[in-house]
Amino acid sequence: MPGVLNIILQRLALGLLTLFVVSIVIFVAVNALPGDFAQVILGQGATPEAVATIRRDLGLNEPLVQRYFGWLAAILTGDLGTSFAQLNFQSSMGGGNLKTVASQIAPRFANTMFLAGVTAAIAVPLAVGLGVLAALYRGTVFDRVTNIFTLSSVSSPEFFLAYVLILFLAVLNPLLPSLSNIYDGMALGARLKATMLPALTLTLIVLAQMMRMTRAAIINLLASPYIEMARLKGVTPLRVITRHALPNALAPIINVVALNLAYLITGVVVVEVVFVYPGIGQLFVDAVKIRDIPVVQACCLIFAAAYILLNLTADILSILSNPRLRHPK
Amino acid sequence: MTRLTRRGLLRSGAAAGILAASGLPLRAQMKRGGRLRAGLAGANTSDSWDSRTHSDNFMQNAGNGAVFDSLTEVSADGTLVGELAESWEATPDAKTWTFNLRQGVSFHNGKPFGAEDVIESLQMHVAEDSKSAAKPIIGAIIEMKKLTDHQVQFTLDKGNADLPYLLSDYHLNIFPAGQIEEAIAKGIGTGLYQVVSFDPGVRFVGKRVEGHYKDGKAGWFDEIEYIAINDATARMNALMTGQVDAINRVDVKTEALLKANPTVNIQEVTGNRHFTFPMLTDVAPLDNVNVRRALKYGINRQEMVDKILLGHGRVGNDTPIGPANQYYAGDMEQLSYDPDKAAFYLKEAGMDQLNIDLSASSAAFAGAVDAAQLYQSSAKPAGININVVQEPADGYWSNVWIKKPFSAAFWSGRATEDWMFSSAFEAGVPWNDSQWGPEDSARFQELLITARAELDSDKRREMYTEMQMILRDDGGVIIPMFANWVQGVSNKLAIPETVGNLWGMDNARMSERWAMA
């Protein structure tokens, strides 16, 4: 399939360009915020001398353009750099063995991926199942209730949903912990339990779009002649949907699932803060707070890359699921 | 309780009475065992075991409060006791100090503790380019001498009667000499708890050291777990649902919810933390003492305590010396809200009315902008028109504080009068946020120097009282309120009646002093 391969390569090249633009925008934006790392880390104790010392040690006095290209040169060799906090620590301590940005992000990113994975494992089957059922029982009470429920959950702010879940599942009925106390060497069962509330919150947020898309795509197809044919030959309604309609509705569904998965990686900041989940979102917030540009840049690149790759995957999969696109004339 | 020295008792003054009445019977009931789980605000991914960089409650609790020890310790009732130092002596000019160190103490890696550890650990703070907040304390020591393996002598450039107090500072942790770098990387100290795991900005777990010199006196838990919870609501939830036993910085707006929960208690102490409105005394019209007096009478302090702190604090008297200080002049006459007097002083300054900008931001303290607006409305009847300028929170301390003539700020206070005054009121020091100097009060600066080297407690009290009066009447900082430490604790914990008020969570030493009920 040279066509598909071409598309992949083309899209990857475009993705790299996007990453480059994103990195410039973020670099300029973080620098445009009032206060820099030296001022923020010293806080009330910021004497002009101490600020000057830190700026000198971290090279913050160099012009913006020069600092950006320094960072870019390092990143092209695969070096995400060392965070300002660590460099500052080193300049007052001496010695090496610093944690690099990569080693700081890795465990946090793994945690976020775990949360995204658990959420996806709950949300995707649930959304598709509900969508299929809603299409099957279109116009019934079940359809309406599902629609109202998912639409109202997606319309509520994340923190509100989080607190509602905490109220019902942690405070009134102490079933799940409201604090996602995740650490290395935790048993999988305990870890799943600690992850459950944030995962459920995220599920509520991503459910509506996927479920509505499934429902709409299937209903759309149910009007087509080949479905009518299937009905006429006596296939049961459930089988009509799962065997005849669903495979043809996959393209739009995959698209919206991929978009929502990207959201699970990049949009979890609020949920992570509410549940104190030690993921990349919290690290990102901390880094922005202290203007730790290497960490902010690395996080943004990961977020952007996640979006680009998942979108690409969605496109490829929808091509592969569509015979007309798979075998272009 | 560790042994009290003669001088320790002396400086305790009024607190000695409380000593006899508090703690001891309760301590007899303290029993070993259990796991303390605390949810603490004030954690950062940039945290490390380098105590020079410690600035917030999480690392105070984990560092000085659990893994490390310092030479001296401020006990819950405010008296000074020895920690790694057993006793100390000074020459009459308070310039040369000899500390006798505790024997038979070892670090978590087995290295025995001695004089070299003290000298090397303290010298970290004065290394070239050191950014340590304790640099001024150690910088004043011009010579450190090892007399024997367990005795050190410090010589100061100027006499300072507070030196033993200053050495209790949470930045001045003692590390093993020759292995400081490793000790900072792994967290190796002499404290009651050794590090099991530490994930900066996320979690710290410590395990009780067996055979510790504080056995039977402190350190009742088998294990401690501190979880970083910077979000106030998440902290509340964790305490309410029993996932942690203690939290710091309760959001006072939700106090009623905590009170409704029978398994949770609110612990509240008034310490030295205060919210201020500093005025630059070298900028017109604030250089005029009558203008400053007018502003002092134009603020309704009680209203601020009621509305900004929701009652969790007490009114200030324009001195930074609070109830956690030894020579706090609590009986000094309180400045009151009096628009007539304010108008009178404005006339004395030759003005009918005063128009002035007040810079405030939520970075100064929670509710600072609201406080400035309250100030605006209370000052109006006196002919003082305050224009509240809302400044961005980012870069507030660098761009607004001490730069704009009239702004909002906060101080966590200091353990000793001299430390507080020499941080913020000594002529020429960097954090002098009112530019207070000899041209404002030569007497104040003179007393500051004399009191510092005075070893006689009564004489010091006299001098510090006079200094507090000068600040109340003429000073350049309006201090309307002292904020309480409000913390939430589960009733599964046994906590002594007296709780430290210098820092949150029993002076950050809950892991030593509290136990499971």
Chai-1 contact restraints between the chains, C-beta under 6 A:
chainA,res_idxA,chainB,res_idxB,connection_type,confidence,min_distance_angstrom,max_distance_angstrom,comment,restraint_id
A,L33,B,D394,contact,1.0,0.0,6.0,A-B,restraint_1
A,P34,B,P392,contact,1.0,0.0,6.0,A-B,restraint_2
A,P34,B,D394,contact,1.0,0.0,6.0,A-B,restraint_3
A,P34,B,G395,contact,1.0,0.0,6.0,A-B,restraint_4
A,G35,B,D394,contact,1.0,0.0,6.0,A-B,restraint_5
A,G35,B,G395,contact,1.0,0.0,6.0,A-B,restraint_6
A,Q39,B,G395,contact,1.0,0.0,6.0,A-B,restraint_7
A,Q39,B,S398,contact,1.0,0.0,6.0,A-B,restraint_8
A,G43,B,W397,contact,1.0,0.0,6.0,A-B,restraint_9
A,Q44,B,W397,contact,1.0,0.0,6.0,A-B,restraint_10
A,A46,B,W397,contact,1.0,0.0,6.0,A-B,restraint_11
A,A46,B,S398,contact,1.0,0.0,6.0,A-B,restraint_12
A,T47,B,P430,contact,1.0,0.0,6.0,A-B,restraint_13
A,A50,B,K131,contact,1.0,0.0,6.0,A-B,restraint_14
A,T53,B,D129,contact,1.0,0.0,6.0,A-B,restraint_15
A,A85,B,S46,contact,1.0,0.0,6.0,A-B,restraint_16
A,F89,B,S48,contact,1.0,0.0,6.0,A-B,restraint_17
A,S92,B,K131,contact,1.0,0.0,6.0,A-B,restraint_18
A,G95,B,E181,contact,1.0,0.0,6.0,A-B,restraint_19
A,I166,B,N237,contact,1.0,0.0,6.0,A-B,restraint_20
A,A170,B,T241,contact,1.0,0.0,6.0,A-B,restraint_21
A,V171,B,T241,contact,1.0,0.0,6.0,A-B,restraint_22
A,P177,B,Q243,contact,1.0,0.0,6.0,A-B,restraint_23
A,S178,B,N237,contact,1.0,0.0,6.0,A-B,restraint_24
A,S178,B,T241,contact,1.0,0.0,6.0,A-B,restraint_25
A,L179,B,A238,contact,1.0,0.0,6.0,A-B,restraint_26
A,L179,B,Q243,contact,1.0,0.0,6.0,A-B,restraint_27
A,N181,B,I227,contact,1.0,0.0,6.0,A-B,restraint_28
A,Y183,B,R203,contact,1.0,0.0,6.0,A-B,restraint_29
A,V273,B,D231,contact,1.0,0.0,6.0,A-B,restraint_30
A,V276,B,I229,contact,1.0,0.0,6.0,A-B,restraint_31
A,V276,B,A234,contact,1.0,0.0,6.0,A-B,restraint_32
A,P278,B,V202,contact,1.0,0.0,6.0,A-B,restraint_33
A,L283,B,T45,contact,1.0,0.0,6.0,A-B,restraint_34
A,D286,B,T45,contact,1.0,0.0,6.0,A-B,restraint_35
